[in-house]
Amino acid sequence: MEHINSSMKVHKEALSAIGLKWEGTFEEAGAGGIRVVQTEFKRRLHEITDLLHPQELLGLSYHMTDTGFIHYVAVQVNESGAQVIPKDMERIDIPSQDYACCRHVKGQAVESSYNGIYNWIEEQGLKVSGGPLTHYEVYPMDQDPYEPEPEFTIFIPLNQ
């Protein structure tokens, strides 16, 4: 299905998150590697205190190599809280940033949504940030990680 959702520029303040790290290839991600981590993270969600948006699951993707990347399945936490980081989890801090934002809905091809937002960025004369965070996605916490047609919001960091 064609990408029909509109993209927009938004500003997001700095945030802190706690999450599980996944590292692998794009093929491993496509085969469901991240979904396994999402399932484990949700099982362990009760270990995290000071959640700010318990209804939102974050997927944070970072550059790694030409064939792979690092991805965190995380939740936003209160930055000022005395957060105890659960075993095998990490704290991730994301600075204040402008983003291109687009909602991906059920029935659309994920590739089409990403192509659409990158085309919109170019059409607007904006530039993708060269920083380590390549993009992040916000999923409804109650969505099944194995949902064949997930819904989520895409955020692509832009140069300031």
C-alpha positions in Angstrom: 0.0 0.0 0.0 1.2 3.5 -0.8 2.4 5.9 2.0 -0.5 8.3 2.6 0.4 9.8 6.0 1.6 13.3 6.3 4.9 14.1 7.8 5.7 17.1 10.0 8.6 18.7 11.8 8.4 18.5 15.6 10.6 19.4 18.5 11.2 17.0 21.4 12.8 17.9 24.6 15.7 15.8 26.0 14.6 12.5 27.4 16.1 9.7 29.4 15.1 6.1 28.9 15.9 2.6 30.3 15.9 -0.3 28.0 17.3 -3.6 26.8 20.0 -3.5 24.1 19.8 -5.6 20.9 22.7 -5.7 18.4 22.6 -7.4 15.0 22.2 -7.2 11.3 19.3 -5.9 9.3 18.5 -9.4 8.3 18.3 -10.6 11.9 16.0 -7.6 12.7 13.8 -8.5 9.8 13.7 -12.1 11.0 12.2 -11.0 14.3 15.3 -10.5 16.5 14.0 -7.2 17.9 10.6 -8.7 18.6 12.1 -11.2 21.0 13.7 -8.4 22.9 10.4 -6.4 23.0 8.7 -9.5 24.5 11.4 -9.9 27.1 11.4 -6.2 27.9 7.6 -6.1 28.5 8.0 -9.2 30.7 10.5 -7.2 32.8 8.8 -3.8 32.7 7.8 -4.0 36.3 11.5 -3.7 37.3 11.6 -0.1 36.0 10.4 2.7 38.3 9.6 6.4 37.5 8.1 5.7 34.1 6.8 8.8 32.4 4.7 7.3 29.7 3.9 3.7 30.6 1.6 3.3 27.6 4.6 4.0 25.1 7.3 1.5 24.1 10.3 3.2 22.5 12.5 1.6 19.8 15.8 3.5 19.5 18.1 2.7 16.6 21.7 3.7 16.3 24.4 3.3 13.6 26.8 0.4 14.1 28.2 -1.0 10.8 27.3 -1.1 7.1 25.3 -4.3 7.7 24.0 -3.9 11.3 22.9 -1.6 14.0 22.2 -1.2 17.7 18.6 -1.0 18.9 17.2 -0.3 22.3 13.7 -1.4 23.4 13.0 1.2 26.1 10.6 3.4 28.1 11.0 7.0 29.0 11.8 7.6 32.7 11.9 10.7 34.9 15.4 12.3 34.4 15.6 13.6 37.9 14.6 10.3 39.6 17.1 8.1 41.4 16.5 5.4 38.9 18.0 2.0 39.6 18.9 0.4 36.3 17.8 -3.2 36.3 20.3 -6.0 35.5 21.2 -6.2 31.8 19.5 -2.9 31.0 21.0 0.4 30.1 20.1 4.1 30.5 19.9 6.0 27.2 19.9 9.8 27.2 18.6 11.6 24.1 19.3 15.3 23.7 16.7 18.0 22.8 16.2 17.6 19.0 14.0 18.5 16.0 12.5 15.5 14.2 10.6 14.6 11.1 7.6 12.7 12.4 5.1 10.4 10.6 2.5 7.9 11.8 2.7 4.4 10.3 -0.7 2.7 10.3 -1.9 -0.8 9.9 -2.1 -1.8 6.3 0.8 0.2 5.0 4.2 -1.1 4.1 6.8 -0.1 6.6 9.3 0.6 3.8 6.7 2.9 2.2 6.3 4.9 5.4 10.0 5.3 5.8 10.5 6.3 2.1 7.7 8.8 2.5 9.2 10.5 5.5 12.7 10.7 3.9 11.2 12.1 0.7 9.3 14.7 2.8 12.6 15.7 4.5 14.2 16.2 1.2 11.2 18.1 -0.3 11.3 20.5 2.8 15.0 21.2 2.3 15.7 19.7 5.7 18.7 17.5 6.5 18.9 14.3 8.5 21.1 14.5 11.5 24.5 12.8 11.2 24.4 11.8 14.8 24.5 8.3 16.2 20.6 8.0 16.7 19.3 7.2 13.2 15.6 7.1 14.2 13.2 6.0 16.8 9.8 4.6 16.9 7.0 4.9 19.5 4.7 1.9 19.8 1.6 1.4 21.9 2.7 -0.6 24.9 -0.2 -3.0 24.5 0.6 -3.9 20.9 1.7 -7.5 20.4 5.4 -7.5 19.3 4.5 -10.2 16.8 1.7 -8.1 15.2 2.2 -8.6 11.4 1.0 -5.0 10.7 2.2 -2.9 13.6 1.3 0.7 14.2 3.8 3.2 15.4 5.1 6.8 15.1 8.5 7.4 13.3 10.9 10.1 14.4 13.9 11.0 12.2 16.5 13.3 13.9 17.1 16.5 11.9 20.1 18.9 11.8 19.4 21.9 14.1 
